[in-house]
Amino acid sequence: MTRYRIRIRPTQPLAGERSQARPGRGLEFYELRGYAQGDEPRFIDWRAYARTGRLYTRIFQNEAPARFTFFLDGSPSMQLFGKEAYAQRVLRLLAGLARTEGAWLWGAGRYRGQPRPQAEGPSVLLRFPRPTGVTVLITDGLDALDWSRLLQKLQRVVLVQVMAPEELAPSFGETLLQDVETAQRLEVGPAEVKAYQEALEKHLLRLRTVARRLGSYALLRVGDPILPALLRQGVLEER
């Protein structure tokens, strides 16, 4: 497990890097600086010298440990279809990998091995200053809120969306449904199921697009092997 870490560099171009943009001894190139006496010869850029006839030294970014804040959705919809227990397993795996870089639970301090679901759901994040560092948000993504606004407020985010197969592909024909969060009831048939699937697909695409511009994203189905799914979708990477 120590060979993996949480990916925070955006899957799609835009903000959010593990390293800080300041001179240091990291691996990421930062800038060229005119050669000064005492600079190590191995960092001289000989290609720049060939072009300009002047000596330049390559400067690299400092790699600073990232601090991760984990938010586990504990809203009523997470209690359906085994999502809550599965999401807790996801958190334990990710927080365990992040401990050496700094793993915190939202509203509960340093991670010490026990998840702490937030019953109010992700909407509570809109009422508080954004956490320091990278926010790892584990949720089904079904709360009625402005998700684009929330993700953009967090700025640096790893979104792990946990859903049940029954939610992604409902198998019923006609039935009466009740929303566990609003208590509203709705009679549904084939037309409603089709409309639901089309709306869900648009919602998933929007979440995936925004999250990958800010960090990384994975959609996990309850029962999926967690580690392979997170690696395949780019939330985890090899060190």
C-alpha positions as CSV (number, residue, x, y, z in Angstrom):
1,M,0.0,0.0,0.0
2,T,2.9,2.4,0.7
3,R,3.6,2.4,-3.1
4,Y,0.4,4.5,-3.7
5,R,-0.6,8.0,-2.9
6,I,-3.7,10.2,-3.6
7,R,-3.5,12.0,-6.9
8,I,-4.1,15.7,-6.5
9,R,-2.7,17.0,-9.8
10,P,-5.7,17.8,-12.0
11,T,-6.7,15.0,-14.5
12,Q,-7.7,17.9,-16.8
13,P,-5.6,21.1,-16.9
14,L,-6.1,23.8,-14.3
15,A,-5.1,24.5,-10.7
16,G,-4.0,22.2,-7.8
17,E,-0.5,20.7,-7.5
18,R,1.1,18.6,-4.8
19,S,4.3,20.7,-4.9
20,Q,4.6,24.4,-4.1
21,A,5.8,26.8,-6.8
22,R,8.9,28.0,-5.1
23,P,12.6,27.3,-5.6
24,G,13.9,24.1,-4.0
25,R,15.2,20.6,-4.7
26,G,12.0,18.9,-6.0
27,L,11.6,17.1,-9.3
28,E,9.3,19.7,-11.1
29,F,11.1,22.4,-13.2
30,Y,10.5,25.9,-11.9
31,E,12.6,28.4,-13.8
32,L,16.0,29.2,-15.3
33,R,18.2,31.5,-13.4
34,G,21.5,33.1,-14.4
35,Y,24.4,31.0,-13.2
36,A,26.0,32.2,-9.9
37,Q,29.3,31.1,-8.4
38,G,28.6,28.0,-6.2
39,D,25.7,26.6,-8.3
40,E,26.1,22.9,-8.9
41,P,27.4,22.1,-12.4
42,R,24.9,19.3,-12.8
43,F,22.0,21.8,-12.8
44,I,23.5,24.0,-15.6
45,D,21.2,24.1,-18.7
46,W,23.6,23.4,-21.5
47,R,20.9,23.8,-24.2
48,A,20.3,27.3,-23.0
49,Y,24.0,27.9,-23.1
50,A,24.1,26.7,-26.7
51,R,21.3,29.1,-27.7
52,T,22.5,32.2,-25.8
53,G,26.2,31.8,-25.0
54,R,25.3,32.4,-21.3
55,L,25.2,30.0,-18.4
56,Y,21.9,29.3,-16.7
57,T,21.0,27.1,-13.8
58,R,17.8,25.0,-13.7
59,I,15.7,25.7,-10.5
60,F,13.2,23.1,-9.3
61,Q,10.0,23.4,-7.3
62,N,10.0,22.4,-3.6
63,E,7.9,19.4,-2.9
64,A,5.8,20.2,0.2
65,P,3.6,17.6,1.9
66,A,0.0,18.0,1.0
67,R,-2.5,18.2,3.9
68,F,-5.7,16.2,3.3
69,T,-9.1,17.0,4.9
70,F,-11.6,14.1,4.5
71,F,-15.3,14.8,4.4
72,L,-17.6,11.7,4.7
73,D,-21.2,12.3,3.6
74,G,-23.6,11.0,6.3
75,S,-26.9,12.3,4.8
76,P,-29.9,10.0,4.7
77,S,-29.4,8.9,1.1
78,M,-26.0,7.5,2.1
79,Q,-27.8,5.0,4.4
80,L,-29.4,3.2,1.4
81,F,-28.1,0.2,-0.4
82,G,-25.0,-0.2,1.8
83,K,-23.4,3.0,0.6
84,E,-22.5,4.3,4.1
85,A,-20.5,1.2,5.1
86,Y,-18.8,1.0,1.7
87,A,-17.9,4.7,1.9
88,Q,-16.3,4.2,5.3
89,R,-14.1,1.6,3.8
90,V,-13.1,4.0,1.0
91,L,-12.2,6.6,3.6
92,R,-10.1,4.2,5.7
93,L,-8.1,3.2,2.7
94,L,-7.5,6.8,1.4
95,A,-6.9,8.3,4.9
96,G,-4.5,5.5,5.7
97,L,-2.5,6.3,2.6
98,A,-2.5,10.0,3.4
99,R,-1.4,9.8,7.0
100,T,2.3,10.6,6.3
101,E,1.3,13.7,4.4
102,G,-1.3,14.8,7.0
103,A,-4.8,13.3,7.2
104,W,-7.6,15.2,8.9
105,L,-11.3,14.6,9.3
106,W,-13.6,17.6,8.7
107,G,-14.7,18.9,12.1
108,A,-12.9,16.2,14.0
109,G,-9.2,16.9,13.9
110,R,-6.4,14.5,12.9
111,Y,-7.5,11.1,11.5
112,R,-7.0,8.4,14.1
113,G,-8.6,5.4,12.3
114,Q,-12.3,6.1,12.8
115,P,-14.5,7.7,10.1
116,R,-17.0,10.4,11.2
117,P,-19.9,10.8,8.8
118,Q,-21.4,14.3,8.6
119,A,-25.2,14.0,8.9
120,E,-25.8,17.4,7.4
121,G,-24.3,16.3,4.1
122,P,-21.9,18.3,1.8
123,S,-24.1,21.4,1.9
124,V,-22.5,22.2,5.3
125,L,-19.2,22.9,3.5
126,L,-20.8,26.0,1.9
127,R,-21.3,27.6,5.3
128,F,-17.7,27.4,6.4
129,P,-14.3,28.5,5.1
130,R,-12.7,26.0,2.8
131,P,-10.4,23.5,4.5
132,T,-6.7,23.9,4.2
133,G,-5.0,21.9,1.5
134,V,-6.9,19.2,-0.5
135,T,-10.4,18.2,0.4
136,V,-11.3,14.5,-0.2
137,L,-15.1,14.5,-0.5
138,I,-16.7,11.0,-0.3
139,T,-20.4,11.3,-1.2
140,D,-23.2,9.9,-3.4
141,G,-23.5,13.3,-4.9
142,L,-27.3,13.2,-4.7
143,D,-27.9,16.2,-2.3
144,A,-29.9,19.0,-3.9
145,L,-27.3,21.7,-4.0
146,D,-25.1,23.7,-6.4
147,W,-22.3,21.2,-6.8
148,S,-20.3,23.3,-9.2
149,R,-20.3,26.1,-6.7
150,L,-19.3,23.8,-3.9
151,L,-16.4,22.1,-5.8
152,Q,-15.1,25.5,-7.0
153,K,-15.2,26.8,-3.4
154,L,-13.1,23.9,-2.3
155,Q,-10.6,24.7,-5.1
156,R,-8.4,21.6,-4.5
157,V,-10.6,18.5,-4.4
158,V,-10.6,14.8,-4.8
159,L,-14.3,13.7,-5.3
160,V,-15.1,10.0,-4.8
161,Q,-18.7,9.4,-5.7
162,V,-20.3,6.3,-4.1
163,M,-23.5,5.0,-5.7
164,A,-25.4,1.7,-5.7
165,P,-26.0,-0.3,-8.9
166,E,-29.7,0.1,-8.2
167,E,-29.3,3.9,-8.4
168,L,-27.3,3.9,-11.6
169,A,-29.6,1.5,-13.4
170,P,-33.1,1.1,-11.8
171,S,-34.7,-2.1,-12.8
172,F,-38.3,-1.5,-11.8
173,G,-41.2,-0.7,-14.2
174,E,-43.9,1.0,-12.2
175,T,-43.8,1.8,-8.5
176,L,-44.2,4.4,-5.8
177,L,-41.0,6.1,-4.7
178,Q,-40.4,8.2,-1.6
179,D,-37.4,10.6,-1.3
180,V,-35.6,9.8,2.0
181,E,-34.4,13.3,2.4
182,T,-37.5,15.3,1.5
183,A,-40.2,12.7,2.1
184,Q,-41.8,13.5,-1.2
185,R,-43.6,10.7,-3.0
186,L,-43.6,10.0,-6.8
187,E,-45.3,7.5,-8.9
188,V,-43.0,6.3,-11.6
189,G,-43.1,4.3,-14.8
190,P,-40.8,3.6,-17.8
191,A,-41.0,7.3,-18.9
192,E,-39.9,8.6,-15.5
193,V,-37.1,6.0,-15.3
194,K,-35.8,7.1,-18.7
195,A,-35.9,10.8,-17.7
196,Y,-34.1,10.0,-14.4
197,Q,-31.3,8.1,-16.2
198,E,-30.8,11.0,-18.7
199,A,-30.7,13.6,-15.8
200,L,-28.4,11.4,-13.8
201,E,-26.0,11.0,-16.7
202,K,-25.8,14.8,-17.2
203,H,-25.3,15.2,-13.4
204,L,-22.4,12.7,-13.3
205,L,-20.7,14.3,-16.3
206,R,-20.9,17.7,-14.7
207,L,-19.4,16.4,-11.4
208,R,-16.7,14.5,-13.2
209,T,-15.7,17.5,-15.4
210,V,-15.5,20.0,-12.6
211,A,-13.7,17.7,-10.2
212,R,-11.1,16.7,-12.7
213,R,-10.3,20.3,-13.4
214,L,-9.7,20.9,-9.7
215,G,-8.1,17.6,-8.8
216,S,-9.4,14.0,-9.4
217,Y,-12.6,12.1,-9.5
218,A,-13.9,8.5,-9.3
219,L,-17.3,6.9,-9.4
220,L,-17.5,3.7,-7.3
221,R,-20.3,1.3,-7.3
222,V,-21.1,-0.4,-4.0
223,G,-19.3,-3.8,-4.1
224,D,-16.5,-2.7,-6.5
225,P,-13.0,-3.6,-5.4
226,I,-11.9,-0.2,-4.1
227,L,-8.2,-0.1,-4.7
228,P,-8.3,-1.2,-8.4
229,A,-11.2,1.2,-9.1
230,L,-9.4,4.2,-7.6
231,L,-6.2,3.4,-9.5
232,R,-8.0,2.9,-12.8
233,Q,-9.9,6.2,-12.5
234,G,-6.8,8.3,-11.4
235,V,-7.6,9.0,-7.8
236,L,-4.6,7.0,-6.7
237,E,-1.2,6.9,-8.4
238,E,2.1,5.2,-7.8
239,R,4.6,7.1,-5.7
